[in-house]
Amino acid sequence: MVIKLLVTRERYDEVFSIEDGFFLFESTDREVYLKMCDFVVNDIGEYVGIEEARKLFKGVPRKELSKYILDFIKAIGEAFVPPTSGAA
């Protein structure tokens, strides 16, 4: 099972407080996991909510947590990088 995360600037600004953003890299795995749950989407790209996300993560082995956290951190960074235009 693959759990999909969708991080956009708008969603980040809705979910993260100033404090959360400044101290993200000092957060525990648990704190990051709980924030990450706010970014889980279903197959049609709709956010599922924290409770549903937690239900989905119950089926994920603990050894996969670090991959999800790294993907989440990477997605946050990518949400703040403007897309390339493709022009030379």
Chimera marker file (.cmm) of the C-alpha trace (Angstrom):
<marker_set name="trace">
<marker id="1" x="0.000" y="0.000" z="0.000" r="1" g="1" b="0" radius="0.5"/>
<marker id="2" x="1.304" y="3.430" z="-0.920" r="1" g="1" b="0" radius="0.5"/>
<marker id="3" x="-0.004" y="6.439" z="0.941" r="1" g="1" b="0" radius="0.5"/>
<marker id="4" x="-0.072" y="9.586" z="-1.178" r="1" g="1" b="0" radius="0.5"/>
<marker id="5" x="0.994" y="12.951" z="0.206" r="1" g="1" b="0" radius="0.5"/>
<marker id="6" x="0.160" y="16.267" z="-1.421" r="1" g="1" b="0" radius="0.5"/>
<marker id="7" x="2.001" y="19.324" z="-0.149" r="1" g="1" b="0" radius="0.5"/>
<marker id="8" x="1.106" y="22.709" z="-1.585" r="1" g="1" b="0" radius="0.5"/>
<marker id="9" x="2.036" y="26.152" z="-0.316" r="1" g="1" b="0" radius="0.5"/>
<marker id="10" x="-1.599" y="26.832" z="0.488" r="1" g="1" b="0" radius="0.5"/>
<marker id="11" x="-2.033" y="23.625" z="2.490" r="1" g="1" b="0" radius="0.5"/>
<marker id="12" x="1.291" y="24.169" z="4.264" r="1" g="1" b="0" radius="0.5"/>
<marker id="13" x="0.190" y="27.668" z="5.307" r="1" g="1" b="0" radius="0.5"/>
<marker id="14" x="-3.128" y="26.262" z="6.595" r="1" g="1" b="0" radius="0.5"/>
<marker id="15" x="-1.574" y="23.441" z="8.630" r="1" g="1" b="0" radius="0.5"/>
<marker id="16" x="1.746" y="24.794" z="9.898" r="1" g="1" b="0" radius="0.5"/>
<marker id="17" x="2.058" y="27.567" z="12.439" r="1" g="1" b="0" radius="0.5"/>
<marker id="18" x="5.089" y="29.852" z="12.483" r="1" g="1" b="0" radius="0.5"/>
<marker id="19" x="6.427" y="27.797" z="15.392" r="1" g="1" b="0" radius="0.5"/>
<marker id="20" x="5.892" y="24.507" z="13.508" r="1" g="1" b="0" radius="0.5"/>
<marker id="21" x="7.774" y="25.776" z="10.489" r="1" g="1" b="0" radius="0.5"/>
<marker id="22" x="10.746" y="27.122" z="12.406" r="1" g="1" b="0" radius="0.5"/>
<marker id="23" x="11.208" y="23.967" z="14.451" r="1" g="1" b="0" radius="0.5"/>
<marker id="24" x="10.253" y="21.280" z="11.944" r="1" g="1" b="0" radius="0.5"/>
<marker id="25" x="13.763" y="19.843" z="11.821" r="1" g="1" b="0" radius="0.5"/>
<marker id="26" x="13.919" y="19.688" z="15.603" r="1" g="1" b="0" radius="0.5"/>
<marker id="27" x="10.616" y="17.801" z="15.830" r="1" g="1" b="0" radius="0.5"/>
<marker id="28" x="10.332" y="14.202" z="16.914" r="1" g="1" b="0" radius="0.5"/>
<marker id="29" x="9.264" y="11.538" z="14.438" r="1" g="1" b="0" radius="0.5"/>
<marker id="30" x="5.872" y="11.510" z="16.169" r="1" g="1" b="0" radius="0.5"/>
<marker id="31" x="5.382" y="15.257" z="15.735" r="1" g="1" b="0" radius="0.5"/>
<marker id="32" x="6.331" y="15.119" z="12.052" r="1" g="1" b="0" radius="0.5"/>
<marker id="33" x="4.092" y="12.070" z="11.535" r="1" g="1" b="0" radius="0.5"/>
<marker id="34" x="1.092" y="13.905" z="12.992" r="1" g="1" b="0" radius="0.5"/>
<marker id="35" x="1.705" y="16.901" z="10.719" r="1" g="1" b="0" radius="0.5"/>
<marker id="36" x="2.230" y="14.590" z="7.751" r="1" g="1" b="0" radius="0.5"/>
<marker id="37" x="-1.233" y="13.122" z="8.323" r="1" g="1" b="0" radius="0.5"/>
<marker id="38" x="-2.709" y="16.495" z="7.341" r="1" g="1" b="0" radius="0.5"/>
<marker id="39" x="-1.265" y="16.027" z="3.836" r="1" g="1" b="0" radius="0.5"/>
<marker id="40" x="-2.547" y="12.534" z="2.993" r="1" g="1" b="0" radius="0.5"/>
<marker id="41" x="-4.814" y="12.428" z="-0.058" r="1" g="1" b="0" radius="0.5"/>
<marker id="42" x="-7.055" y="9.808" z="-1.607" r="1" g="1" b="0" radius="0.5"/>
<marker id="43" x="-6.883" y="8.573" z="-5.205" r="1" g="1" b="0" radius="0.5"/>
<marker id="44" x="-8.606" y="11.690" z="-6.529" r="1" g="1" b="0" radius="0.5"/>
<marker id="45" x="-6.330" y="14.100" z="-4.662" r="1" g="1" b="0" radius="0.5"/>
<marker id="46" x="-8.669" y="15.085" z="-1.818" r="1" g="1" b="0" radius="0.5"/>
<marker id="47" x="-7.258" y="15.428" z="1.681" r="1" g="1" b="0" radius="0.5"/>
<marker id="48" x="-8.619" y="12.608" z="3.843" r="1" g="1" b="0" radius="0.5"/>
<marker id="49" x="-8.186" y="14.156" z="7.285" r="1" g="1" b="0" radius="0.5"/>
<marker id="50" x="-6.023" y="13.150" z="10.214" r="1" g="1" b="0" radius="0.5"/>
<marker id="51" x="-8.161" y="10.298" z="11.534" r="1" g="1" b="0" radius="0.5"/>
<marker id="52" x="-8.428" y="8.593" z="8.142" r="1" g="1" b="0" radius="0.5"/>
<marker id="53" x="-4.720" y="9.147" z="7.485" r="1" g="1" b="0" radius="0.5"/>
<marker id="54" x="-3.851" y="7.523" z="10.814" r="1" g="1" b="0" radius="0.5"/>
<marker id="55" x="-6.001" y="4.518" z="9.897" r="1" g="1" b="0" radius="0.5"/>
<marker id="56" x="-4.068" y="4.192" z="6.626" r="1" g="1" b="0" radius="0.5"/>
<marker id="57" x="-0.711" y="4.430" z="8.374" r="1" g="1" b="0" radius="0.5"/>
<marker id="58" x="-1.679" y="1.628" z="10.776" r="1" g="1" b="0" radius="0.5"/>
<marker id="59" x="-1.009" y="-0.776" z="7.904" r="1" g="1" b="0" radius="0.5"/>
<marker id="60" x="2.490" y="0.577" z="7.230" r="1" g="1" b="0" radius="0.5"/>
<marker id="61" x="5.485" y="-1.173" z="8.817" r="1" g="1" b="0" radius="0.5"/>
<marker id="62" x="7.540" y="1.003" z="11.198" r="1" g="1" b="0" radius="0.5"/>
<marker id="63" x="10.637" y="0.535" z="9.049" r="1" g="1" b="0" radius="0.5"/>
<marker id="64" x="8.942" y="2.614" z="6.304" r="1" g="1" b="0" radius="0.5"/>
<marker id="65" x="8.394" y="5.662" z="8.529" r="1" g="1" b="0" radius="0.5"/>
<marker id="66" x="11.712" y="7.299" z="7.660" r="1" g="1" b="0" radius="0.5"/>
<marker id="67" x="10.959" y="7.038" z="3.924" r="1" g="1" b="0" radius="0.5"/>
<marker id="68" x="7.606" y="8.752" z="4.402" r="1" g="1" b="0" radius="0.5"/>
<marker id="69" x="9.169" y="11.476" z="6.544" r="1" g="1" b="0" radius="0.5"/>
<marker id="70" x="11.936" y="12.101" z="3.992" r="1" g="1" b="0" radius="0.5"/>
<marker id="71" x="9.380" y="12.218" z="1.175" r="1" g="1" b="0" radius="0.5"/>
<marker id="72" x="7.288" y="14.645" z="3.221" r="1" g="1" b="0" radius="0.5"/>
<marker id="73" x="10.236" y="16.965" z="3.907" r="1" g="1" b="0" radius="0.5"/>
<marker id="74" x="11.208" y="16.844" z="0.228" r="1" g="1" b="0" radius="0.5"/>
<marker id="75" x="7.619" y="17.660" z="-0.813" r="1" g="1" b="0" radius="0.5"/>
<marker id="76" x="7.591" y="20.680" z="1.514" r="1" g="1" b="0" radius="0.5"/>
<marker id="77" x="10.739" y="21.997" z="-0.150" r="1" g="1" b="0" radius="0.5"/>
<marker id="78" x="9.333" y="21.384" z="-3.623" r="1" g="1" b="0" radius="0.5"/>
<marker id="79" x="6.101" y="23.216" z="-2.756" r="1" g="1" b="0" radius="0.5"/>
<marker id="80" x="8.131" y="26.410" z="-2.371" r="1" g="1" b="0" radius="0.5"/>
<marker id="81" x="10.152" y="26.092" z="-5.581" r="1" g="1" b="0" radius="0.5"/>
<marker id="82" x="8.526" y="27.662" z="-8.616" r="1" g="1" b="0" radius="0.5"/>
<marker id="83" x="8.006" y="25.221" z="-11.485" r="1" g="1" b="0" radius="0.5"/>
<marker id="84" x="10.376" y="25.508" z="-14.420" r="1" g="1" b="0" radius="0.5"/>
<marker id="85" x="8.882" y="27.013" z="-17.521" r="1" g="1" b="0" radius="0.5"/>
<marker id="86" x="10.700" y="24.729" z="-19.894" r="1" g="1" b="0" radius="0.5"/>
<marker id="87" x="12.062" y="27.716" z="-21.789" r="1" g="1" b="0" radius="0.5"/>
<marker id="88" x="15.765" y="27.822" z="-22.614" r="1" g="1" b="0" radius="0.5"/>
<link id1="1" id2="2" r="1" g="1" b="0" radius="0.2"/>
<link id1="2" id2="3" r="1" g="1" b="0" radius="0.2"/>
<link id1="3" id2="4" r="1" g="1" b="0" radius="0.2"/>
<link id1="4" id2="5" r="1" g="1" b="0" radius="0.2"/>
<link id1="5" id2="6" r="1" g="1" b="0" radius="0.2"/>
<link id1="6" id2="7" r="1" g="1" b="0" radius="0.2"/>
<link id1="7" id2="8" r="1" g="1" b="0" radius="0.2"/>
<link id1="8" id2="9" r="1" g="1" b="0" radius="0.2"/>
<link id1="9" id2="10" r="1" g="1" b="0" radius="0.2"/>
<link id1="10" id2="11" r="1" g="1" b="0" radius="0.2"/>
<link id1="11" id2="12" r="1" g="1" b="0" radius="0.2"/>
<link id1="12" id2="13" r="1" g="1" b="0" radius="0.2"/>
<link id1="13" id2="14" r="1" g="1" b="0" radius="0.2"/>
<link id1="14" id2="15" r="1" g="1" b="0" radius="0.2"/>
<link id1="15" id2="16" r="1" g="1" b="0" radius="0.2"/>
<link id1="16" id2="17" r="1" g="1" b="0" radius="0.2"/>
<link id1="17" id2="18" r="1" g="1" b="0" radius="0.2"/>
<link id1="18" id2="19" r="1" g="1" b="0" radius="0.2"/>
<link id1="19" id2="20" r="1" g="1" b="0" radius="0.2"/>
<link id1="20" id2="21" r="1" g="1" b="0" radius="0.2"/>
<link id1="21" id2="22" r="1" g="1" b="0" radius="0.2"/>
<link id1="22" id2="23" r="1" g="1" b="0" radius="0.2"/>
<link id1="23" id2="24" r="1" g="1" b="0" radius="0.2"/>
<link id1="24" id2="25" r="1" g="1" b="0" radius="0.2"/>
<link id1="25" id2="26" r="1" g="1" b="0" radius="0.2"/>
<link id1="26" id2="27" r="1" g="1" b="0" radius="0.2"/>
<link id1="27" id2="28" r="1" g="1" b="0" radius="0.2"/>
<link id1="28" id2="29" r="1" g="1" b="0" radius="0.2"/>
<link id1="29" id2="30" r="1" g="1" b="0" radius="0.2"/>
<link id1="30" id2="31" r="1" g="1" b="0" radius="0.2"/>
<link id1="31" id2="32" r="1" g="1" b="0" radius="0.2"/>
<link id1="32" id2="33" r="1" g="1" b="0" radius="0.2"/>
<link id1="33" id2="34" r="1" g="1" b="0" radius="0.2"/>
<link id1="34" id2="35" r="1" g="1" b="0" radius="0.2"/>
<link id1="35" id2="36" r="1" g="1" b="0" radius="0.2"/>
<link id1="36" id2="37" r="1" g="1" b="0" radius="0.2"/>
<link id1="37" id2="38" r="1" g="1" b="0" radius="0.2"/>
<link id1="38" id2="39" r="1" g="1" b="0" radius="0.2"/>
<link id1="39" id2="40" r="1" g="1" b="0" radius="0.2"/>
<link id1="40" id2="41" r="1" g="1" b="0" radius="0.2"/>
<link id1="41" id2="42" r="1" g="1" b="0" radius="0.2"/>
<link id1="42" id2="43" r="1" g="1" b="0" radius="0.2"/>
<link id1="43" id2="44" r="1" g="1" b="0" radius="0.2"/>
<link id1="44" id2="45" r="1" g="1" b="0" radius="0.2"/>
<link id1="45" id2="46" r="1" g="1" b="0" radius="0.2"/>
<link id1="46" id2="47" r="1" g="1" b="0" radius="0.2"/>
<link id1="47" id2="48" r="1" g="1" b="0" radius="0.2"/>
<link id1="48" id2="49" r="1" g="1" b="0" radius="0.2"/>
<link id1="49" id2="50" r="1" g="1" b="0" radius="0.2"/>
<link id1="50" id2="51" r="1" g="1" b="0" radius="0.2"/>
<link id1="51" id2="52" r="1" g="1" b="0" radius="0.2"/>
<link id1="52" id2="53" r="1" g="1" b="0" radius="0.2"/>
<link id1="53" id2="54" r="1" g="1" b="0" radius="0.2"/>
<link id1="54" id2="55" r="1" g="1" b="0" radius="0.2"/>
<link id1="55" id2="56" r="1" g="1" b="0" radius="0.2"/>
<link id1="56" id2="57" r="1" g="1" b="0" radius="0.2"/>
<link id1="57" id2="58" r="1" g="1" b="0" radius="0.2"/>
<link id1="58" id2="59" r="1" g="1" b="0" radius="0.2"/>
<link id1="59" id2="60" r="1" g="1" b="0" radius="0.2"/>
<link id1="60" id2="61" r="1" g="1" b="0" radius="0.2"/>
<link id1="61" id2="62" r="1" g="1" b="0" radius="0.2"/>
<link id1="62" id2="63" r="1" g="1" b="0" radius="0.2"/>
<link id1="63" id2="64" r="1" g="1" b="0" radius="0.2"/>
<link id1="64" id2="65" r="1" g="1" b="0" radius="0.2"/>
<link id1="65" id2="66" r="1" g="1" b="0" radius="0.2"/>
<link id1="66" id2="67" r="1" g="1" b="0" radius="0.2"/>
<link id1="67" id2="68" r="1" g="1" b="0" radius="0.2"/>
<link id1="68" id2="69" r="1" g="1" b="0" radius="0.2"/>
<link id1="69" id2="70" r="1" g="1" b="0" radius="0.2"/>
<link id1="70" id2="71" r="1" g="1" b="0" radius="0.2"/>
<link id1="71" id2="72" r="1" g="1" b="0" radius="0.2"/>
<link id1="72" id2="73" r="1" g="1" b="0" radius="0.2"/>
<link id1="73" id2="74" r="1" g="1" b="0" radius="0.2"/>
<link id1="74" id2="75" r="1" g="1" b="0" radius="0.2"/>
<link id1="75" id2="76" r="1" g="1" b="0" radius="0.2"/>
<link id1="76" id2="77" r="1" g="1" b="0" radius="0.2"/>
<link id1="77" id2="78" r="1" g="1" b="0" radius="0.2"/>
<link id1="78" id2="79" r="1" g="1" b="0" radius="0.2"/>
<link id1="79" id2="80" r="1" g="1" b="0" radius="0.2"/>
<link id1="80" id2="81" r="1" g="1" b="0" radius="0.2"/>
<link id1="81" id2="82" r="1" g="1" b="0" radius="0.2"/>
<link id1="82" id2="83" r="1" g="1" b="0" radius="0.2"/>
<link id1="83" id2="84" r="1" g="1" b="0" radius="0.2"/>
<link id1="84" id2="85" r="1" g="1" b="0" radius="0.2"/>
<link id1="85" id2="86" r="1" g="1" b="0" radius="0.2"/>
<link id1="86" id2="87" r="1" g="1" b="0" radius="0.2"/>
<link id1="87" id2="88" r="1" g="1" b="0" radius="0.2"/>
</marker_set>
